[in-house]
Amino acid sequence: MAFSARAHLGWSEQRATMVQDAVNRALAHTAKCRQVIPKEPDQIGNRAVVWPTVSVPLSLGPDVVASPIHIHADFSVDDWRIDDEAAFIHLVRAGAAQLGSLEDGEIIMGAMAGAPPAGAGRTQRNNFAPLARAQLNSIVAAPAGTGSTEINAGGGPPTGAQLVNAVVAGMISLEQANRPGRCGLLLHNSLLGTLGLPAAPGAAPFIHQVEQIIGGNEITGTPALSGMFHALGETGAILFRLDPPAVAIVQTMLPTLTFLSRNAGQTSFRIEEEIVVQIFDQRAVHHIRY
């Protein structure tokens, strides 16, 4: 893998590998969606990604052509500390953690995600108008979607039992849309915490029931979904079929640390990647709302 920081700063292969490992470890903990959403083969360097869609009645729909989304987090280091290995790795991990959060925002919200912090960004690599920019939170409004299930917690925090019932309703909706199968579940961190509670003292947590309902343990929490349970209509969870996959992620640039510049005693770096969210089958995705 090309490691530009190594070339510019004369790093040894060992240090370059250690830094890249730090990037990968931090992403593994903060990029939550990739823990559940299937990953398609990398298409490194591609300026556009093409995939087929599944239509109704069951047939191949039109292909989608999408631009990769460039995601980045920048940081700088004083020259006199750049050789402080422990401090530098700590900063690298902080930047990669931010990248992971931005990646989740892109996957869930796309262009509708909130503005990234200073020194970070999410932009389409190609801004040609016809190119798609897919995100999971847009599917429910599409005519081909299976719609959504309301938790009906009355504007208050939902209980574990209410969340389990909503997942059951979502699975029934997918089956009625002729999209049966094992599913994954993305939900806001607060809802994941609720599912971790026991149904009664000494009983198993609610999440065990959910695992039986969806056919596996592909469940993770992300702050990219809404935790505002009093905001009725906000999406708190997304249920999607895994096999065959309704959605997937493609990388056109692997997470990489890049040297940017050296000026006035500061060395600037960028942790960056490019991804495309593929939505193969909108009818195999279901939203759970407050």
N, C-alpha and C positions, 0 to 999 in steps of 0.2 A: 504494500500500500504506500502511495506517495505521502510523505510526512513532511510538509514544507517547513515546519518549525525546525526540524532537525537539520535541513539543508542550510537555513539562514543562520542558525545559532551554533552549528557545529556539535549538536548533541550526539552522544554515542547511541548505538542501536539499543542498548539496554535501557537508557533513559527514555528514548522515544517510545519504546514498548511499555515502560512503566506508566508514562503519561497517558498513552492510549488506553491502557487497562483501567486507569482511574476514570477516564471518560465513560467507558463502557459500564463500569460498576455503578457509577452515579445514575446513568440513564436507566439501568435495570431496576433501580429503586423508585425513580420518580416518573418515568414514562409508563404510566399504568395501562393505557389502552393496549399497548403492544404485548402486554402480558396475556391478553385474552384474544385479541383480534388476530386471525391467521396472517402469516406473512408470505407473500408470493416471492418468487425468485427476484433477486436484485436486477435492475436495469441501469447499471452504472453509466452515467454520462448521457442518457437519453433526454432529449429536449421535450418529448411528449410520451405519454403512455396510453396505449389503446387496449380496451378490453370489451368483451361482449356482455350484453345484458340478457336477463331472462324476462320474457314478456308473458302476457295473459291473452288467450289461453296458452298453456305451456309451450313456449317456442322461444327461439332466439330473437331478441329485439335488436334495435340499432346499436352499433358500437359506440362507445364513449371515448373521446379523445381529451385527455386532461394534461394540464401543465404541471410539472413538479412544483412543489412549494418549498422554497428555500427558507430554512429556519436557522436563526443564529443567536448567539449570546456572546458579547464582546467583554473583554476585561483587560486590564493593564497591570504591569508589575514594575516597581522601581528596579533599575538596572543593578543596584547594589544588593538586591534580594533575589535576583533571578536564579542564582545558584543555591539558594536556600531550598533544598529539595522538598522538605516536609511542608514548608509554607506554600511553595508553588503548587504542589499536588493538592493541597487543601483548596486553593483558589480554583484550580482546574475542576475539581469535583463540584464546587459551588456553581461554576459556570455550566457544567454538564447537567446539574440538577435543574437549573433554570431552563435549559434546553428541553429537558424532559417534560416540564410543565407546559412549555410553549407547544410541544408536539401534541400533548393531550388536547389543548385548546383548539389546535388546528383540526384534529381528527373529529372532535365533537361539534365545534362551532364554525370552523372555516373562517371566511371573511367576516362573520358576525362576532367573532371572539373579541374580547376587550383589547384595548391598546396594550401592546407589550411594554415592559419597563424600558427605561433609557438604556441604550446600548444593545438592545435586542430587537428582533423583528421576525415577521412571517410575510413573505411576499411571493407572488407567482413568478416563476423563472421566466415564463413567456406571458406577456399580457395581451396576447391576441384575443379579441372578443369571443370568438367561437369556442375557445378551449374551456372545458369544464373545471370547476373547483368543488369537489364533492365534500360533504360533511354529514355526519350521522344525524344531526339535529334538524336537518331540512327534510328528511324523508317523510315524516308524518304528514306534511302538507301536500305531498305529491299525490296525484290521482291514483297511482298504482300502489300506494302504501297500504298497510293493513290497519292504519289508524293508531289509536292509543287507548290505554286503559287509565281511568282515574282512580287514584288511591282512595279518595273520599274520606279524608281525615278531618274534614270540617275546618281547614285552615290551621290546624294544630299539627304537632309532630306526629307522623304516622307510627303506629305500633308495629311490632314484628308480625302479628297476625294479619294486619291490614296489608303489609308488604307481601306476605306469602300469598294472600288472596289475589293481589294484583298480578303477581307472577303467574299464578294459575290461570287467571283470565287472559293474560297475554299469550300463554302457551295454547290455550283453547282457540284464541283468535288466529294464531299462526296455523294451527291444524285445520281450522275452517277455511283458511285461504289456501289449503293444499300445500302447506309448507311445514310438514312435520319434521322432527329430527332433534338431535342434541343441540342445545343452545348455549351461548355465552351470555353473561349479564354484566353490564357496566352500570354502576350506580354511584351517587354522591357518597363521599366518605361518611357523612352522618348516617345515611341509610345503611351502609355496610356495618357501622357500629351497632345499629339497632338490630340487625340480623344476627349479630354476635351474642345477643342476650338470650338467656334461656326462656322457654315458654312458661316455665314454672320453676320454683326452687328445686334444684337437683335434676332438672330435665335437660335434654340436649338443646343447644341453641337453635334458633329459627333457621339459621343458614343451612343446617343439615336437611331440613325439609325442602329448602329451595334447591339444594344440590340434587335431591331425588327427583324433583319436578322437572328440572332442565336437563337432567341426564349427565351431570358431571360437576366438577368443581371449578369451572372456568368463570370465576366471579372476581371482580376487583372493584375497588373504589377509586374515584377520581374527582378532584375539585372542579374539573371542567364542566360537570353537570351541575344542575341547580340544587342548592341546599336550602332555598327559600321556600319552605313548606307552606308559608302563608300566602305565597304568590300563586294563586290558583291558575292552572294551565301550564306552569313551568315544568320542564321535563327533568325528573329526578333519576330516572333509570332507563336504559335501553336494552332490550332483549333481542338477540339476533341469532339466526341459525348458523351453526358451525360446520355442519357436514350434510350436504355440500355448503361451502361458505357463502353467506350473503354479502359479506364485506371482507376486504383484505387490505393490507398495507404493502406498498412497493417502495423500495429505496432506490433513488437514482444517484444519491451521494451518501456514502456511509458517514456516520458521525466522525468528524475529523477536527483536530486542532490545527489552525492555520496561523502563521505569522502574518501580522498586518503591517506594522511599522515600528521604527525605533526613533524616538525624538525627545529631546530635552530630558534625558535621563529616564524615560519611560519606554518600555517595550509593550506593544499592544498585540493581543491575540484575539482570535475568533474561534469559538466552537460552533461548527455548522454541520448541517445535513440537508438533504432534500428527500421529500416523501411525496407519494401520491396515495390518496384514499380511494380505493376501488369499491364501488357499490354494484355488485353483480345482480342482486335481486331485491328490489325495494319491498316486495311483498313478504320477504322473509325477515323483516325488521319491524319491531314493535316498540313503541314508546310507552313508558309508565309515567303518568303526570300526577301532580298534586291536585 
